[in-house]
Amino acid sequence: MANLKQYPLLPLRDTVVFPHNVASLFVGREKSMEAVRQAMDQNRQIVLVAQRESEVVLVEAKDLFEIGVLAEILQLLKMPDGTYKVLIEAIKRVVVREFIDHPSFQEVVVEPVEDILRQEEKALVQQGVEELIQLLENYNQTKREFHPDFLVELRGKKDPSVFVDSIAHSLKLPHEQKQMILETLNIAERMEKVRFALERQLEIAELENSIQNRVREQMDKMQRQYYLHEQLRIIKEELGEGDYSELENFRRRFEQEGVPAEVRQKALNELKRLEKTPPLSAEYTILRNYIEFLASLPWGVYSKDKIDLRLARQTLEQSHYGLEKVKERMLEFLAVRRLNPQGGNSVLCLVGPPGVGKTSLARALAECIGRKFIRISLGGVRDEAEIRGHRRTYVGALPGRLASALAQAKTMNPLILLDELDKLSHDFRGNPAAALLEALDPEQNKEFTDHYLEIGLDLSQVLFVATANSTDDIIYPLLDRLEIIRLSSYTENEKIQIARSFLLPRQVRDTGIHDVEIRYNEKSLAYIIRHYTREAGVRQLERQLAKFCRKIALEYVANPYSQKVVVMNKETIRRYLGREEYDSLPGENKPVVGKAWGLAYTQTGGEVLPVEVAISPGEGDLILTGNLGQVMKESANTALGYVRSLSLHFGLSEDFFKKHDIYLHVAEGATPKDGPSAGIALATALISALLQKAIRHDVAMTGEITLRGIILPVGGIKEKILAAVRYGITQIICPKGNKKDVEELSEEIKEKIRVVFVENIREAFPYVFEGSLNLPLNLPMRVWASGENRREPN
């Protein structure tokens, strides 16, 4: 212990000093500065020990590593801010044996430690010196971090310990790794650690150098391309070609008469930005696409209306059969436009089942008024940006469909058809139906906002026409801006006339069988309509006629010398179209107990719904099947409530409904069904099952029922009656409140079916059941009181 000595302490943060190396340190902590002054007053010697954590300000013994260095202060400079800059030279390694904390500075008691080098390791160390020098030269060639004189000086160091410490001191390593090297007393092990650290540094330097070279090559390539592009651009300018000429064309386009001042100013500003933007940058492509689209819009270009009512009437008659009320409304619209071109800005919405001619009517209207026709399909659109466009900050931004439609039409006042308006959807990206509110409002669409354009777009001169299968899925604010024109299902006679005048001639033309004569009559067309189609429109009919013509074409091509006359009768229809797909009436064709025929109105037109009821012993449950909606389930419970109120009059025991389960099924269970209009059919089927009274199979019914048996009016009467006619129903029970709807039907329909109007379900019993129920019309209800008390009918 004779070698123990006491020296002032200078704790180091993020710094490790190796013996025989000079370092410059900045000292700013009060105790450290006092330790430096104490050392200067004594023999200029001070102990340097690295801290474990650099954040610690007031150092204690546990905050220091055990091994440090004894150093001599070569120079002390006082800085303007009062701190010290100290130049020191480390002398040797020391191990701290005791920590002394004075009020103004700190001291340590240290013991010198000697390097360890075994005899058998000397040769290995000497070889390691050469390897380290070679590694350091390679590192310096890559990193250029050391001065050549430093390498010369290293070669002159004969002591391997000093050699290794000099390299470790010069490398930019984390202070923890340097401290680990400082604490390694065995020279061979210390040399191995330094070699490993130097190899890692060399790998990092080579990687950095490779990256820098690649970046430099890419920059050189880009600069070369830019230089060549600039040369090419100047050459093209001299020849009057290329971007410069094109930009001038854009500028002249926006300076033309008719371009709004706001648009002109915006476009010219963007052109200035484009001229200053390098062609290879991503911003250049975005700006160019924007300016190109802005220039493609027909600013100030309007087509002149050419309204001739006589010619318009003729066009509508030639393109569409029937639909008299719809044609009359369109002629009224044209008459108002002719008298007042600024008037008649209402948005027409054609509502009806598929295949009744909504889209073709809109196309005919555009032809009558002399405007370009643009169709925008809205089915499945769920993103608001489809209508308003994307902001240009997004990658792949595009203008909205309305702005694109104007660019496509090359005029600012086309007729735009918003097809399938009821098929709009919405999600987290917004509601496109709400975005249409501004476009369809005459008070707002003069400054329609398209996010891509960033300027107001005048849509006030555009004629908007919309189509939908139903108005149920259209939001009310949008529906309020529309004038609804309803297109009902076609009658059988109308389908025959459409097939004869439009569909069959078109299929003959499309299939190329001009040399074949097809002989047909109304009966043959009616046969196809009744047994091969079940629809409100004529699309399925046209497909069947197309199939018929294709079969003829196949036979004609296979045998061109065969007879060129084809008679359309049952035999040829069955041979070409296959077996009959539909019967007149699905299911039984005789009176059945517990089965009634309801009528429904869907987006595809009217339908006949078979309603079946079965009763079995059970616990008093009502089991509803057939994919029924909430409203229809409530209607079934209402019907059951009404029937239970008449249980005593039906001769049922008081506990009948407690001991029996009632199964109520509406056929075609895969198809969703909803609405209250099947209430009368549900109640009738329940009564039939309870009383075992058969229901006539040729009678269908529709109407909402109340708990008192009142039958309330419902919608879609014409479509329901046409569906009943298609299925071969001869008699319909309707609410009396729908009498006005039936009166509007054509005589053709009225002659094929009998309509009975009722206010109460009991009025329908004589027309529905086989035999009489013998129930008076003023039959009172049985009203149950709470608990066991009840009031019997008077």
C-alpha positions in Angstrom: 0.0 0.0 0.0 3.1 2.2 -0.1 2.2 3.4 -3.6 -1.1 5.0 -2.6 -1.3 8.7 -3.2 -3.9 11.4 -3.0 -4.7 13.7 -5.9 -7.5 16.2 -6.8 -10.2 14.6 -8.9 -11.6 15.9 -12.3 -14.7 13.8 -13.3 -15.1 13.4 -17.1 -18.4 13.3 -18.9 -18.6 11.3 -22.2 -14.8 11.4 -22.4 -12.0 8.9 -21.7 -8.3 9.9 -21.9 -5.6 7.2 -22.5 -2.1 7.3 -21.1 0.7 9.1 -23.1 -1.9 11.2 -25.0 -2.7 14.9 -24.8 -6.3 16.1 -24.6 -8.0 19.5 -24.3 -10.8 19.6 -21.7 -13.4 22.3 -20.8 -14.1 22.5 -17.1 -17.2 24.3 -15.9 -18.4 22.7 -12.6 -17.4 24.5 -9.5 -15.8 21.5 -7.7 -14.0 20.5 -10.8 -12.6 24.1 -11.3 -11.5 24.1 -7.7 -9.8 20.7 -8.2 -7.9 22.2 -11.2 -6.8 25.2 -9.1 -5.6 22.8 -6.2 -3.6 20.8 -8.8 -2.0 24.0 -10.2 -1.0 25.1 -6.6 0.6 21.7 -6.0 2.5 19.7 -8.6 0.1 20.2 -11.6 -1.0 16.5 -11.3 -4.7 15.5 -11.3 -6.7 12.3 -11.6 -9.1 12.0 -14.5 -12.0 9.4 -14.1 -15.0 9.0 -16.4 -18.5 9.2 -15.0 -20.9 6.2 -15.5 -23.8 8.6 -16.3 -23.0 11.9 -18.0 -26.2 13.5 -16.6 -25.0 13.5 -13.0 -23.7 16.9 -11.8 -22.9 16.3 -8.1 -20.6 13.3 -8.4 -20.3 10.6 -5.7 -18.1 7.5 -5.5 -20.8 5.2 -7.1 -21.0 7.5 -10.1 -17.3 6.9 -11.2 -15.6 4.0 -12.9 -12.8 2.4 -10.8 -9.9 3.0 -13.3 -8.8 6.3 -14.6 -5.6 8.1 -15.5 -3.1 10.3 -13.6 -2.5 13.4 -15.8 -0.4 16.5 -15.8 -1.8 19.9 -16.5 0.2 21.5 -19.4 -1.8 24.7 -19.8 -4.7 26.4 -18.2 -6.8 29.1 -19.9 -9.6 31.0 -18.3 -12.5 31.5 -20.7 -14.6 34.7 -21.0 -17.6 33.0 -19.3 -15.5 32.1 -16.3 -14.9 28.4 -17.2 -11.5 26.8 -17.8 -9.9 25.2 -20.9 -7.3 22.8 -19.7 -4.6 21.1 -21.8 -3.5 17.9 -20.1 -1.3 14.9 -20.8 -2.2 11.5 -19.3 0.7 9.7 -17.6 -0.4 6.3 -16.5 -3.4 4.2 -15.4 -4.5 4.3 -11.8 -7.2 2.5 -9.8 -9.3 4.5 -7.3 -9.0 3.2 -3.8 -10.8 6.0 -1.8 -13.1 8.9 -2.7 -12.8 12.1 -0.6 -15.5 14.7 -1.0 -14.5 18.2 0.3 -17.0 21.1 0.5 -15.3 22.9 -2.4 -13.6 20.1 -4.4 -13.0 16.3 -4.5 -10.0 14.1 -4.1 -9.2 10.5 -4.6 -6.6 8.1 -3.3 -5.2 6.1 -6.2 -2.8 3.3 -6.8 -0.9 2.9 -10.1 -1.5 -0.2 -12.1 0.9 -1.8 -14.5 0.4 -3.3 -18.0 0.4 -7.1 -18.3 2.3 -8.8 -21.1 3.2 -12.5 -20.9 6.3 -13.8 -22.5 4.3 -16.1 -24.9 2.2 -13.1 -26.0 5.1 -10.9 -27.2 5.3 -12.3 -30.7 1.5 -12.2 -31.0 1.5 -8.5 -29.9 4.2 -7.6 -32.4 2.2 -9.2 -35.2 -0.9 -7.3 -34.0 1.0 -4.0 -34.3 1.5 -4.6 -38.0 -2.1 -5.6 -38.5 -3.4 -2.5 -36.7 -1.2 -0.2 -38.8 -2.5 -1.8 -42.0 -6.1 -1.5 -40.8 -5.6 2.1 -39.8 -4.2 2.9 -43.2 -7.2 1.3 -44.9 -9.5 3.1 -42.6 -7.8 6.4 -43.3 -8.0 5.9 -47.1 -11.7 5.4 -46.8 -12.5 8.0 -44.1 -9.6 10.5 -44.5 -9.8 11.1 -40.7 -6.1 11.1 -39.7 -3.2 13.2 -40.8 -0.4 11.2 -42.5 2.0 12.4 -39.9 0.0 10.6 -37.3 0.6 7.3 -39.0 4.3 8.0 -39.3 4.4 8.8 -35.5 2.6 5.6 -34.7 5.2 3.5 -36.6 7.9 5.2 -34.4 6.2 4.0 -31.1 8.1 1.0 -29.9 6.1 0.3 -26.7 3.0 -1.8 -27.8 1.0 -0.4 -24.8 1.6 3.2 -25.9 0.9 2.2 -29.5 -2.5 0.6 -28.7 -3.5 3.5 -26.4 -2.7 6.1 -29.0 -5.0 4.3 -31.5 -7.8 3.8 -29.0 -7.6 7.5 -28.0 -7.8 8.6 -31.6 -10.8 6.5 -32.6 -14.4 7.9 -32.4 -15.9 5.3 -30.1 -18.6 5.5 -27.5 -17.1 6.4 -24.1 -18.3 3.1 -22.6 -16.3 1.1 -25.2 -13.3 3.3 -24.6 -13.5 2.8 -20.8 -13.7 -0.9 -21.4 -10.4 -0.7 -23.4 -8.8 1.5 -20.7 -9.7 -1.1 -18.0 -8.0 -3.9 -20.0 -4.6 -4.3 -18.5 -3.4 -7.2 -20.6 -1.8 -5.6 -23.7 -2.7 -8.5 -26.0 -6.4 -8.5 -25.0 -6.4 -4.7 -25.2 -4.9 -4.9 -28.7 -7.6 -7.4 -29.8 -10.4 -5.1 -28.5 -8.9 -2.1 -30.4 -8.6 -4.3 -33.6 -12.2 -5.4 -33.3 -13.4 -1.7 -32.9 -11.2 -0.6 -35.8 -12.6 -3.3 -38.1 -16.2 -2.2 -37.2 -15.3 1.4 -37.9 -13.8 0.4 -41.2 -17.0 -1.5 -42.2 -19.1 1.6 -41.3 -16.7 3.9 -43.2 -16.8 1.7 -46.3 -20.6 1.5 -46.2 -20.9 5.3 -45.8 -18.4 5.8 -48.6 -20.5 3.4 -50.8 -23.7 5.3 -50.1 -22.0 8.7 -50.8 -20.7 7.4 -54.0 -24.1 6.2 -55.1 -25.7 9.5 -54.1 -22.9 11.3 -56.0 -23.5 9.2 -59.1 -27.2 9.8 -58.9 -26.7 13.5 -58.5 -24.3 13.6 -61.4 -26.8 11.6 -63.5 -29.6 14.0 -62.6 -27.5 17.0 -63.3 -26.5 15.5 -66.7 -30.1 14.8 -67.5 -31.1 18.3 -66.5 -28.4 19.8 -68.6 -29.4 17.7 -71.6 -33.1 18.5 -71.1 -32.3 22.2 -70.9 -30.4 22.0 -74.1 -33.2 20.1 -75.7 -35.7 22.6 -74.4 -33.8 25.6 -75.8 -33.4 23.8 -79.2 -37.2 23.1 -79.3 -37.9 26.8 -78.4 -35.8 27.8 -81.4 -37.7 25.5 -83.6 -41.1 26.5 -82.2 -41.8 23.1 -80.7 -42.0 21.4 -77.3 -43.0 22.6 -73.8 -42.3 26.3 -74.5 -44.7 26.3 -77.4 -47.2 24.2 -75.5 -47.1 26.5 -72.5 -47.7 29.4 -74.8 -50.7 27.6 -76.2 -52.0 27.1 -72.7 -51.5 30.8 -72.0 -53.4 31.8 -75.2 -56.2 29.4 -74.3 -56.7 31.1 -70.9 -56.5 34.6 -72.4 -59.4 33.8 -74.8 -62.8 35.6 -74.4 -65.2 33.7 -72.2 -62.8 32.4 -69.7 -63.8 33.8 -66.2 -61.3 36.2 -64.7 -60.9 34.0 -61.6 -60.0 31.1 -63.8 -57.6 33.1 -66.0 -55.7 34.5 -63.0 -55.5 31.0 -61.3 -54.2 29.4 -64.6 -51.6 32.1 -65.3 -50.2 31.8 -61.8 -49.9 28.1 -62.1 -48.2 28.5 -65.5 -45.6 30.8 -63.9 -45.0 28.1 -61.3 -44.7 25.4 -64.0 -42.1 27.4 -65.9 -39.9 27.7 -62.8 -40.3 24.0 -61.9 -37.6 21.5 -63.0 -39.2 19.0 -65.5 -37.8 16.0 -63.6 -39.5 16.9 -60.3 -42.8 15.3 -59.2 -44.4 18.8 -58.8 -43.9 19.4 -62.5 -46.2 16.5 -63.5 -48.8 17.5 -61.0 -48.9 21.1 -62.2 -48.9 20.1 -65.8 -51.8 17.7 -65.4 -53.8 20.4 -63.5 -53.2 23.0 -66.2 -54.1 20.5 -69.0 -57.4 19.7 -67.3 -58.1 23.3 -66.6 -57.5 24.1 -70.3 -59.7 21.2 -71.4 -62.8 22.6 -69.7 -65.1 24.4 -72.2 -65.0 27.9 -70.5 -67.6 30.1 -72.2 -68.8 27.4 -74.7 -72.5 26.8 -74.6 -74.7 24.8 -77.0 -77.8 26.6 -78.3 -81.1 24.9 -77.5 -83.1 23.8 -80.5 -86.6 23.1 -79.2 -89.2 22.0 -81.7 -92.2 20.6 -79.8 -93.6 18.8 -82.8 -90.3 17.2 -83.5 -89.8 16.5 -79.8 -93.2 14.7 -79.6 -92.3 12.7 -82.7 -88.9 11.7 -81.2 -90.5 10.6 -78.0 -93.1 8.6 -79.8 -90.6 6.9 -82.0 -88.2 6.0 -79.2 -90.8 4.9 -76.5 -94.1 3.2 -76.5 -96.7 4.2 -73.9 -95.6 6.3 -70.9 -98.0 9.1 -72.0 -97.9 11.0 -68.7 -94.1 10.9 -68.6 -93.9 12.2 -72.2 -96.4 14.9 -71.4 -94.3 16.1 -68.5 -91.2 16.2 -70.7 -93.0 18.2 -73.4 -94.2 20.7 -70.7 -90.6 21.0 -69.6 -89.5 21.7 -73.1 -92.3 24.3 -73.6 -91.2 26.2 -70.5 -87.5 26.1 -71.7 -88.6 27.5 -75.1 -90.6 30.4 -73.6 -88.1 31.1 -70.8 -84.6 29.7 -71.4 -83.6 30.6 -67.8 -86.7 28.9 -66.3 -87.5 25.3 -65.9 -84.4 24.5 -63.8 -86.1 21.8 -61.9 -84.2 18.5 -61.6 -86.3 15.7 -63.0 -86.0 12.3 -61.3 -87.4 9.3 -63.2 -88.4 6.6 -60.7 -89.4 3.2 -61.7 -88.5 -0.5 -61.9 -85.5 -1.7 -64.0 -86.0 -1.9 -67.7 -88.9 0.5 -68.1 -86.8 3.1 -70.1 -85.6 5.7 -67.6 -82.1 6.1 -69.1 -83.3 6.0 -72.7 -86.0 8.7 -71.9 -83.2 11.0 -70.6 -81.2 10.4 -73.7 -84.3 11.2 -75.8 -84.8 14.4 -73.8 -81.3 15.5 -74.6 -81.9 14.8 -78.3 -85.1 16.9 -78.2 -83.5 19.9 -76.7 -80.3 19.7 -78.8 -77.8 19.2 -75.9 -74.8 16.9 -75.4 -75.8 13.8 -73.3 -73.4 12.7 -70.5 -74.3 9.7 -68.3 -72.7 9.4 -64.8 -73.3 6.1 -63.1 -73.6 6.5 -59.4 -74.1 2.9 -58.5 -71.7 1.9 -55.7 -70.2 5.3 -55.4 -69.3 5.8 -51.7 -66.5 8.4 -51.7 -67.4 12.1 -51.6 -64.3 12.8 -53.7 -65.9 11.0 -56.6 -68.3 14.0 -56.8 -66.1 16.9 -55.5 -62.7 15.7 -56.7 -59.5 15.0 -54.7 -57.3 17.8 -53.4 -54.1 18.1 -55.3 -52.0 17.3 -52.3 -53.0 13.6 -52.7 -51.0 11.3 -54.9 -53.0 10.5 -58.0 -55.6 13.3 -57.4 -58.3 13.5 -60.0 -61.2 16.0 -60.6 -64.7 15.1 -59.7 -67.2 13.4 -62.0 -69.2 16.6 -62.7 -66.1 18.5 -63.8 -64.9 15.6 -65.9 -68.4 15.4 -67.5 -68.1 19.1 -68.7 -64.6 18.4 -70.1 -66.0 15.3 -71.9 -69.1 17.2 -73.3 -67.0 20.2 -74.6 -69.8 22.5 -73.5 -70.8 24.1 -70.2 -74.5 23.2 -70.6 -74.9 19.5 -71.4 -77.6 17.3 -70.1 -76.1 15.2 -67.3 -77.9 12.0 -66.3 -77.3 11.0 -62.7 -78.0 7.3 -63.1 -79.0 5.0 -60.2 -79.2 7.9 -57.7 -80.6 5.6 -55.1 -77.6 3.3 -55.2 -75.3 5.9 -53.7 -73.6 4.7 -50.5 -71.5 6.3 -47.9 -68.7 5.4 -45.4 -66.0 7.2 -43.4 -64.8 9.0 -46.6 -68.0 11.0 -46.7 -71.4 11.0 -48.2 -71.5 11.6 -52.0 -75.3 12.2 -51.8 -74.6 15.2 -49.5 -72.0 16.5 -52.0 -74.7 16.5 -54.7 -76.9 18.9 -52.7 -74.8 21.9 -53.9 -74.7 20.7 -57.5 -78.5 20.2 -57.8 -79.5 23.4 -56.0 -80.1 26.3 -58.5 -79.3 28.8 -55.8 -75.8 27.3 -55.1 -74.5 25.6 -58.2 -73.3 28.8 -59.8 -70.1 28.4 -57.6 -69.9 24.6 -57.3 -66.7 23.7 -55.4 -64.5 21.0 -56.9 -61.5 20.3 -54.6 -59.2 19.5 -57.5 -59.9 22.8 -59.4 -59.8 25.0 -56.3 -62.1 27.5 -58.1 -65.8 27.9 -58.5 -67.4 25.9 -61.3 -70.7 27.2 -62.9 -73.2 24.4 -63.2 -76.3 26.7 -63.4 -76.7 26.0 -67.1 -76.4 22.2 -66.8 -79.6 20.2 -67.2 -79.6 17.5 -64.5 -81.8 14.4 -64.9 -81.7 11.6 -62.3 -83.0 8.0 -62.3 -83.7 5.7 -59.4 -85.6 2.4 -58.8 -87.0 3.7 -55.5 -86.9 6.9 -53.4 -86.6 5.1 -50.1 -82.8 5.2 -50.1 -82.5 8.8 -51.2 -81.7 11.3 -48.3 -84.6 13.7 -47.8 -82.6 17.0 -48.4 -81.6 15.6 -51.8 -85.1 14.2 -52.5 -86.5 17.7 -51.8 -84.5 19.1 -54.7 -86.0 16.6 -57.2 -89.2 16.5 -59.1 -90.3 12.9 -59.0 -91.8 11.4 -62.2 -92.8 7.8 -61.7 -92.7 5.2 -64.4 -94.9 2.2 -63.7 -94.5 -1.3 -65.0 -95.5 -2.1 -68.5 -98.7 -4.0 -69.2 -98.7 -7.1 -71.3 -100.1 -5.3 -74.3 -97.5 -2.6 -73.9 -94.7 -5.2 -73.8 -96.2 -6.8 -77.0 -96.1 -3.5 -78.8 -92.6 -2.7 -77.6 -91.4 -6.1 -78.7 -93.0 -5.8 -82.1 -91.9 -2.2 -82.8 -88.5 -2.0 -81.1 -87.0 -5.2 -79.6 -87.5 -7.8 -82.3 -86.4 -5.5 -85.2 -83.3 -4.5 -83.2 -82.3 -8.2 -82.5 -82.9 -9.1 -86.1 -80.5 -6.3 -87.1 -77.9 -7.1 -84.4 -77.8 -10.9 -85.2 -77.7 -10.2 -89.0 -80.6 -12.5 -90.0 -82.0 -10.0 -92.5 -82.6 -12.8 -95.1 -84.7 -14.8 -92.7 -88.4 -13.9 -92.3 -89.8 -14.3 -88.8 -93.6 -14.7 -88.8 -95.2 -14.0 -85.5 -98.3 -12.5 -84.0 -99.4 -11.1 -80.7 -100.2 -14.5 -79.2 -96.7 -15.8 -79.8 -95.2 -12.7 -78.2 -97.6 -13.0 -75.3 -96.6 -16.6 -74.8 -93.0 -15.6 -74.4 -93.9 -12.8 -72.0 -96.1 -15.1 -69.8 -93.9 -18.2 -69.7 -90.3 -16.9 -70.2 -90.3 -13.5 -68.4 -91.3 -12.2 -65.0 -90.4 -8.5 -64.8 -91.7 -5.0 -64.7 -89.7 -3.8 -67.7 -88.6 -5.5 -71.0 -85.0 -6.4 -70.5 -85.6 -10.1 -69.8 -88.0 -10.1 -72.8 -85.3 -8.6 -75.0 -82.8 -11.3 -73.9 -85.3 -14.0 -74.7 -85.9 -12.5 -78.2 -82.1 -12.2 -78.7 -81.8 -15.9 -77.8 -84.5 -16.8 -80.3 -82.7 -14.8 -83.0 -79.4 -16.4 -82.2 -80.8 -19.9 -82.6 -82.2 -18.9 -86.0 -78.7 -17.4 -86.9 -77.0 -20.7 -85.9 -79.4 -22.8 -88.1 -79.0 -20.4 -91.0 -75.2 -20.4 -90.9 -75.1 -24.2 -90.5 -77.5 -24.7 -93.5 -77.7 -21.5 -95.6 -79.9 -23.2 -98.2 -82.6 -24.1 -95.7 -86.0 -22.5 -95.6 -85.7 -18.8 -94.9 -89.0 -18.5 -93.1 -89.4 -19.1 -89.3 -92.8 -19.2 -87.7 -92.8 -18.1 -84.1 -95.3 -20.5 -82.3 -95.3 -22.7 -79.2 -93.2 -25.4 -80.9 -90.4 -23.2 -82.2 -90.4 -21.1 -79.0 -89.9 -24.2 -76.9 -87.3 -25.6 -79.3 -85.3 -22.4 -79.2 -85.9 -21.1 -75.7 -86.2 -24.4 -73.8 -89.0 -25.4 -71.4 -91.3 -22.8 -69.9 -89.6 -21.0 -67.0 -92.7 -19.6 -65.3 -96.2 -20.9 -64.6 -99.2 -18.7 -64.4 -99.4 -19.1 -60.7 -96.7 -20.6 -58.4 -97.8 -23.4 -56.1 -101.2 -24.8 -55.9 -103.9 -24.1 -58.4 -106.8 -24.9 -56.1 -108.2 -23.5 -52.8 -105.8 -24.3 -49.8 -106.2 -24.0 -46.1 -103.8 -21.6 -44.4 -102.3 -20.1 -47.6 -103.1 -16.6 -48.9 -101.7 -14.6 -51.7 -100.2 -11.2 -50.7 -99.0 -8.5 -53.0 -95.7 -6.6 -52.6 -94.0 -3.6 -54.4 -90.2 -3.9 -54.7 -87.5 -2.0 -56.7 -88.0 -4.5 -59.5 -91.8 -4.0 -59.7 -94.8 -5.8 -58.2 -94.6 -9.4 -56.8 -97.0 -12.0 -55.5 -96.1 -13.3 -52.1 -97.5 -16.7 -50.9 -98.2 -16.5 -47.2 -98.5 -19.8 -45.3 -99.6 -20.5 -41.8 -99.4 -23.8 -39.8 -100.6 -24.5 -36.2 -99.2 -27.2 -33.9 -99.3 -27.9 -30.2 -96.8 -25.9 -28.3 -96.2 -23.1 -25.8 -98.0 -20.2 -27.5 -95.1 -18.9 -29.7 -95.4 -17.1 -33.0 -92.6 -18.3 -35.3 -91.9 -16.0 -38.3 -89.8 -17.2 -41.2 -89.0 -16.0 -44.7 -86.4 -13.2 -44.1 -89.0 -10.7 -42.8 -88.1 -7.1 -42.0 -89.0 -5.4 -38.7 -92.1 -3.6 -40.1 -93.4 -6.9 -41.6 -92.8 -8.7 -38.2 -94.8 -6.0 -36.5 -97.5 -6.4 -39.1 -97.7 -10.1 -38.4 -98.1 -9.5 -34.6 -100.8 -6.9 -35.3 -102.6 -9.5 -37.5 -102.3 -12.1 -34.8 -103.6 -9.6 -32.2 -106.7 -8.9 -34.3 -107.3 -12.6 -34.8 -106.9 -13.4 -31.0 -109.5 -10.7 -30.2 -112.0 -12.7 -32.2 -111.1 -16.1 -30.7 -114.4 -16.6 -28.8 -116.4 -15.9 -32.0 -114.3 -18.4 -33.8 -115.2 -21.0 -31.2 -111.6 -21.3 -29.8 -110.9 -22.1 -26.2 -109.5 -19.4 -23.9 -106.2 -21.2 -23.6 -105.9 -22.2 -27.3 -103.2 -19.7 -28.1 -101.3 -20.7 -24.9 -101.1 -24.3 -25.9 -100.4 -23.9 -29.6 -97.5 -22.5 -31.7 -98.2 -20.6 -34.8 -95.8 -20.9 -37.8 -96.0 -18.1 -40.3 -93.9 -18.3 -43.4 -93.6 -16.0 -46.5 -92.1 -18.0 -49.4 -88.8 -17.2 -51.1 -86.9 -17.0 -47.9 -83.7 -15.9 -49.5 -85.3 -12.6 -50.6 -85.6 -9.9 -47.9 -89.2 -8.6 -47.4 -90.5 -5.7 -45.4 -93.4 -3.3 -45.2 -97.0 -3.3 -43.8 -98.9 -4.0 -47.0 -99.1 -7.8 -46.4 -101.1 -7.3 -43.2 -104.5 -8.4 -44.7 -102.9 -11.5 -46.2 -101.3 -12.4 -42.9 -104.5 -12.1 -41.0 -106.5 -14.0 -43.7 -104.0 -16.9 -43.6 -104.2 -17.0 -39.8 -108.0 -17.1 -39.8 -107.9 -19.8 -42.5 -105.6 -22.0 -40.5 -107.5 -21.5 -37.3 -110.9 -22.3 -38.8 -109.7 -24.7 -41.5 -111.4 -22.7 -44.2 -109.8 -22.8 -47.6 -108.8 -19.6 -49.4 -109.5 -19.2 -53.1 -106.3 -19.5 -55.1 -107.2 -16.9 -57.7 -107.6 -14.1 -55.1 -104.7 -11.8 -54.0 -104.9 -9.0 -51.5 -102.9 -6.0 -50.2 -103.4 -3.5 -47.4 -102.2 -2.6 -43.9 -104.3 -4.0 -41.1 -104.9 -2.4 -37.6 -105.8 -4.1 -34.4 -109.5 -3.4 -35.1 -109.3 -5.0 -38.5 -109.3 -1.7 -40.5 -107.5 -1.9 -43.9 -105.4 1.1 -44.6 -104.2 2.3 -48.0 -100.7 1.3 -49.3 -98.5 2.3 -52.3 -97.5 0.7 -55.6 -101.1 -0.4 -56.5 -100.5 -0.4 -60.2 -97.4 -2.5 -60.0 -99.1 -5.0 -57.6 -102.1 -5.3 -59.9 -99.9 -5.9 -62.9 -98.0 -8.6 -61.0 -101.3 -10.2 -60.1 -102.3 -10.2 -63.8 -99.0 -11.8 -64.7 -99.6 -14.6 -62.2 -103.1 -15.3 -63.5 -104.9 -13.7 -60.5 -108.5 -12.8 -61.4 -109.5 -10.9 -58.3 -107.8 -8.5 -55.9 -108.8 -7.2 -52.5 -107.6 -3.5 -52.1 -108.0 -0.9 -49.4 -110.9 1.5 -50.2 -108.4 4.4 -49.8 -106.6 3.2 -52.9 -109.7 3.5 -55.1 -108.3 6.7 -56.8 -105.1 4.8 -57.8 -107.1 2.0 -59.4 -109.2 4.5 -61.4 -106.1 5.8 -63.1 -105.4 2.3 -64.6 -106.0 1.7 -68.2 -109.1 -0.1 -69.4 -106.9 -2.9 -70.6 -105.9 -3.8 -67.0 -109.4 -3.3 -65.6 -110.8 -5.7 -68.0 -108.4 -8.5 -66.9 -109.0 -8.3 -63.2 -111.7 -7.5 -60.7 -110.8 -5.2 -57.8 -112.8 -5.3 -54.6 -112.4 -2.3 -52.2 -112.8 -2.9 -48.5 -112.5 -0.8 -45.3 -112.5 -3.7 -42.9 -111.1 -7.2 -43.3 -114.5 -8.7 -42.6 -115.8 -7.2 -45.8 -113.2 -9.3 -47.7 -114.3 -12.7 -46.2 -117.1 -13.5 -48.8 -114.6 -12.9 -51.6 -111.7 -14.8 -50.1 -113.0 -18.0 -48.3 -114.7 -21.0 -49.8 -118.1 -20.8 -48.1 -119.3 -18.2 -45.5 -117.9 -17.5 -42.1 -121.2 -16.2 -40.9 -119.6 -13.3 -39.0 -121.4 -10.0 -38.8 -119.6 -6.9 -40.0 -120.1 -5.0 -36.7 -118.5 -7.8 -34.7 -117.1 -6.3 -31.5 -113.5 -7.1 -30.3 -112.7 -9.0 -27.2 -110.7 -6.6 -25.0 -108.7 -8.1 -22.2 -108.1 -6.2 -18.9 -105.0 -6.6 -16.7 -104.6 -9.7 -14.6 -107.5 -12.3 -14.7 -110.3 -9.7 -15.0 -111.6 -9.3 -18.6 -114.5 -7.7 -20.3 -116.7 -10.0 -22.4 -118.3 -8.7 -25.6 -121.7 -7.2 -25.1 
